[in-house]
Amino acid sequence: MKTKQLCVVLAFVALLVVPSFLQAAQTCDRQCLVDLMKDYLAALVAHDPSAVPFDRYVKYTQNTAVIPVGYGLWETASGGPSEFQIYAADPVNQQVAALVMMKERNNEDILLGVRLALARGKISEVEHHVVKSNEINIQNLQKPRPGPVEDIAPEDKTPRDQMLDIGLSYYDALTGEDGTLAPFALECQRRENGGISVGGTKEDFPEPKEAPRNFAPPETIDPEMMKLAKALSMVPNTCEGQITAGVWGYISEIRNRRLLVIDEQKGLAVGFSNLYHDSKLKTMKLYGIPGVDSVPAYQGTFNMPAIHFFKIKKGKIYDIEATGLVLPYGTKTGWE
């Protein structure tokens, strides 16, 4: 009788232990995750969802809409990725993100931000941000700058839990209008859809061509907009200084903040969020700008779901590559 009871207990223990071994066998290391992402992108272009392993209950969004796998970019992708490719892979969370240039039907350039999450070795979550050619700066999307693709030297690495906090602190800095709330490196540069919004060298901002001698500004130029342009030209060209000056005061709030991918090898933390702009603020206060203490704040009423790739080195943010989608106000990300 005791022998029979022992067999039952051992059998029960086996049922508990075997699944954990199976799950361990189905986890991906960093290279496995990057390879899966590359296979996924190739499958998009081939319009063949069967080429990659999807979980039975996979959830897929494109530009926040929840749709079945096989629709959206699965129908329209026509080429790529080009030389511009950034990958962040997180074996701990079993997630991988990429920022790549692709082609869509009619040979149109698109910037694609994409996230995959795995469960039991299969793709259980897919998130696409597809930014059209008229919303990107193609000049800065020919190939990635060195920072986001280089490995982090051992002495420059930041502990994983700190990378998580640093990535999330960026959103606190924006909404708090205080650049000191996030640890920015002095040489931090932020690019959004390829456009350089802060940081960079003089070579990144070529001098404008000289206007014709007979040129005169049209009388219809709004004086308030001229005031805004002048004020912005005096804002510090640093990630911290720009935020502290108050130029992002028109952002009403940032919801659905998700820091989902931490790539310790590359020093990349990838955050997903939704920026709300309700346009209730009509006058925006500026700080530290000589002769200018306020400017018009109206920027339109819209939401901007965004993906941010933060390059973190020595505990500071050095590079930011972001996507931003301009969508109707109130649009959710699909991942609330």
C-alpha positions in Angstrom: 0.0 0.0 0.0 2.8 2.4 0.9 4.5 1.6 -2.4 1.3 2.4 -4.3 1.0 5.7 -2.4 4.6 6.6 -3.2 4.0 6.0 -6.9 1.0 8.3 -6.8 3.0 11.0 -5.1 5.9 10.7 -7.6 3.5 10.8 -10.5 1.9 14.0 -9.1 5.4 15.6 -8.6 6.2 14.7 -12.2 3.2 16.5 -13.4 4.4 19.6 -11.6 8.0 19.4 -12.7 7.8 18.4 -16.4 5.9 21.6 -17.5 8.6 23.8 -16.0 11.3 21.9 -17.9 9.3 22.2 -21.1 8.8 25.9 -20.5 12.6 26.3 -20.0 13.3 24.5 -23.2 11.0 26.9 -25.0 12.5 30.2 -23.8 14.6 32.2 -26.2 18.0 33.8 -25.5 18.9 37.2 -26.9 20.1 36.0 -30.3 17.1 33.7 -30.6 14.8 36.6 -30.0 16.6 38.8 -32.6 16.5 36.0 -35.1 12.8 35.5 -34.5 12.2 39.2 -35.2 14.1 39.0 -38.4 12.1 35.9 -39.4 9.0 37.8 -38.6 9.9 40.8 -40.8 10.7 38.4 -43.6 7.4 36.7 -43.2 5.6 40.1 -43.4 7.2 40.8 -46.7 6.3 37.3 -47.9 2.7 37.7 -46.7 3.1 34.3 -45.0 2.1 34.2 -41.3 2.7 30.5 -41.2 6.5 31.1 -41.5 6.7 32.1 -37.8 5.2 30.4 -34.7 2.1 32.1 -33.4 0.3 31.3 -30.2 -3.3 30.1 -30.5 -4.5 33.2 -28.6 -2.2 35.8 -30.2 -3.1 39.5 -29.8 -2.1 41.8 -32.7 -2.5 45.5 -33.0 -1.5 47.9 -35.8 -1.6 51.6 -35.1 -3.6 50.7 -32.0 -6.4 48.7 -33.8 -6.8 45.1 -32.7 -7.0 43.0 -35.9 -6.4 39.4 -36.9 -2.9 38.2 -37.9 -2.7 38.3 -41.7 -4.3 41.8 -42.0 -2.7 45.2 -42.0 1.0 45.2 -42.9 0.7 41.4 -43.5 -1.1 42.5 -46.7 0.8 45.6 -47.7 4.5 45.1 -46.8 6.6 44.8 -50.0 10.2 45.1 -49.0 12.9 45.6 -46.3 14.2 46.0 -43.8 16.8 48.4 -45.2 20.1 49.2 -43.6 18.3 51.2 -40.8 17.7 48.4 -38.2 17.7 48.7 -34.4 16.9 45.6 -32.3 16.3 45.3 -28.5 15.8 41.8 -27.1 14.9 40.9 -23.5 15.4 37.2 -22.6 14.1 37.8 -19.1 10.7 39.1 -20.3 10.8 37.0 -23.5 10.1 40.2 -25.6 11.9 41.8 -28.5 11.4 45.2 -30.2 12.7 46.6 -33.5 12.8 49.9 -35.3 13.3 49.4 -39.0 12.7 51.0 -42.4 10.5 48.9 -44.6 8.6 49.3 -47.9 4.9 49.1 -48.4 2.9 48.8 -51.6 3.7 51.3 -54.4 7.3 51.2 -53.0 6.5 53.7 -50.2 9.0 54.1 -47.4 7.6 53.4 -43.9 9.1 53.4 -40.4 8.0 50.4 -38.5 8.2 50.0 -34.7 7.3 46.5 -33.7 7.2 44.4 -30.5 6.8 40.7 -30.1 6.1 38.9 -26.9 6.5 35.1 -26.5 4.6 32.6 -24.4 5.6 28.9 -24.4 8.0 29.7 -27.2 5.4 31.1 -29.5 4.4 34.7 -30.4 1.6 35.7 -28.1 1.6 39.5 -28.6 2.4 41.7 -31.7 2.4 45.5 -31.7 2.9 47.5 -34.8 3.5 51.3 -35.2 3.5 52.1 -38.9 4.6 55.6 -39.7 4.0 56.7 -43.3 6.6 58.4 -45.5 5.0 61.9 -45.2 5.6 61.8 -41.5 9.2 60.8 -41.4 12.6 62.4 -42.0 14.1 59.9 -44.4 17.5 61.6 -44.4 18.1 60.4 -40.8 16.7 56.9 -41.4 19.3 55.7 -43.9 21.3 53.8 -41.3 21.2 53.8 -37.5 23.6 56.1 -35.5 26.2 54.1 -33.6 24.8 54.4 -30.0 21.6 52.3 -30.3 23.3 49.4 -32.1 26.6 49.1 -30.2 27.1 46.7 -27.3 27.7 48.3 -23.9 31.1 48.0 -22.4 31.1 46.1 -19.0 32.2 49.2 -17.1 29.4 51.3 -18.7 26.5 48.9 -17.9 23.5 50.0 -15.8 21.8 47.4 -13.6 18.5 46.1 -15.1 16.2 47.5 -12.4 17.8 50.9 -12.8 17.3 50.8 -16.5 13.6 50.2 -15.9 13.4 53.2 -13.6 15.4 55.4 -15.9 13.2 54.6 -18.9 10.0 55.4 -17.0 11.5 58.6 -15.5 11.5 60.1 -19.0 7.7 60.3 -19.0 7.8 61.9 -15.5 10.2 64.5 -16.8 7.9 65.4 -19.8 4.8 65.7 -17.7 6.6 67.4 -14.8 8.3 69.9 -17.2 11.5 69.2 -15.3 14.4 67.7 -17.2 16.2 66.8 -13.9 13.6 64.1 -13.2 15.4 61.9 -15.8 19.2 61.3 -15.9 20.1 62.8 -19.3 23.7 62.8 -20.6 24.8 66.3 -21.8 25.2 64.9 -25.3 21.8 63.2 -25.3 20.0 63.4 -28.7 16.4 62.6 -29.3 15.0 61.7 -32.8 11.3 61.3 -33.5 10.3 59.6 -36.7 13.8 60.4 -37.9 13.6 64.1 -37.1 16.1 65.5 -34.6 14.1 67.2 -32.0 16.9 68.1 -29.6 20.7 67.5 -29.4 23.1 66.9 -32.2 26.0 68.8 -33.7 26.0 71.7 -36.2 26.4 69.2 -39.0 22.9 67.8 -38.0 21.4 71.2 -38.6 22.7 72.7 -41.8 22.5 76.5 -42.1 19.5 77.7 -44.1 20.1 79.0 -47.5 20.3 82.8 -47.8 16.9 84.4 -48.7 16.7 86.4 -52.0 17.6 90.1 -51.5 14.2 91.2 -52.6 12.5 88.8 -50.1 10.2 90.4 -47.5 8.2 88.5 -44.9 4.5 88.3 -45.7 2.3 90.7 -43.7 0.0 87.8 -42.8 2.6 86.1 -40.5 1.0 85.7 -37.1 3.1 87.8 -34.6 2.4 85.2 -31.9 3.9 82.5 -34.1 6.9 84.7 -34.8 7.2 85.1 -31.0 7.0 81.3 -30.6 9.7 80.7 -33.2 12.0 83.2 -31.7 11.5 81.7 -28.2 12.2 78.2 -29.5 15.4 79.3 -31.1 16.7 80.3 -27.7 15.8 77.0 -25.9 18.8 75.0 -24.7 19.7 72.3 -27.2 19.9 69.5 -24.6 17.4 66.9 -23.6 17.3 68.2 -20.0 17.3 71.9 -20.8 14.6 71.7 -23.5 12.2 69.9 -21.1 13.0 72.3 -18.2 12.3 75.3 -20.5 8.7 74.2 -20.7 8.3 73.6 -24.4 6.4 70.3 -23.8 3.9 71.9 -21.5 1.1 71.3 -24.1 1.2 67.6 -23.4 -1.8 67.1 -21.2 -0.9 63.7 -19.8 0.9 60.4 -20.7 -1.0 57.2 -20.1 -0.4 53.5 -20.7 3.3 53.7 -19.8 4.9 50.3 -20.4 8.6 49.7 -20.2 8.6 46.2 -21.7 12.0 45.4 -23.2 15.3 45.8 -21.4 18.3 44.7 -23.5 21.3 44.6 -21.1 23.8 43.8 -23.9 22.9 46.9 -25.9 21.9 49.1 -23.0 18.5 49.7 -24.5 15.2 50.1 -22.7 12.1 50.3 -24.8 9.0 52.1 -23.6 5.5 52.3 -25.0 3.1 55.1 -24.0 0.2 57.3 -25.1 0.5 61.1 -25.1 -2.7 63.0 -24.7 -3.0 66.6 -26.1 -6.4 68.1 -25.2 -5.5 71.7 -26.2 -7.1 73.2 -23.0 -3.8 75.0 -22.2 -3.8 78.1 -24.4 -0.8 79.9 -23.0 2.4 78.0 -22.2 4.9 79.3 -19.7 8.6 79.2 -20.6 11.5 79.3 -18.1 15.0 80.6 -18.5 14.3 82.2 -22.0 15.5 85.9 -21.9 12.6 88.3 -22.7 10.0 85.5 -23.2 8.0 84.1 -20.4 5.0 82.7 -22.3 4.0 81.6 -25.8 0.8 80.3 -27.4 0.3 76.6 -26.5 -2.3 75.4 -29.0 -0.9 72.4 -30.8 -4.1 70.7 -32.0 -6.3 68.1 -30.2 -4.9 64.6 -30.7 -3.3 61.5 -29.2 0.2 60.3 -29.9 0.9 56.6 -29.1 4.7 56.3 -29.1 7.6 53.9 -28.8 10.9 55.1 -27.3 14.2 53.3 -27.6 16.4 54.7 -24.7 20.2 54.1 -24.9 21.3 54.0 -21.3 25.0 54.1 -20.4 26.6 54.8 -17.1 23.2 55.4 -15.6 22.3 58.1 -18.1 20.2 58.5 -21.3 22.5 59.1 -24.3 20.2 58.5 -27.3 16.5 58.3 -27.9 14.9 56.9 -31.1 11.1 57.3 -31.1 8.1 56.7 -33.2 5.0 58.9 -32.9 1.5 58.3 -34.4 -0.9 61.3 -34.7 -4.4 59.8 -34.0 -7.8 61.2 -32.9 -8.0 62.4 -29.4 -9.0 59.7 -27.0 -7.6 56.8 -29.1 -6.3 54.1 -26.9 -3.2 52.0 -27.5 -5.0 48.6 -27.6 -3.0 47.5 -24.6 -4.7 49.2 -21.7 
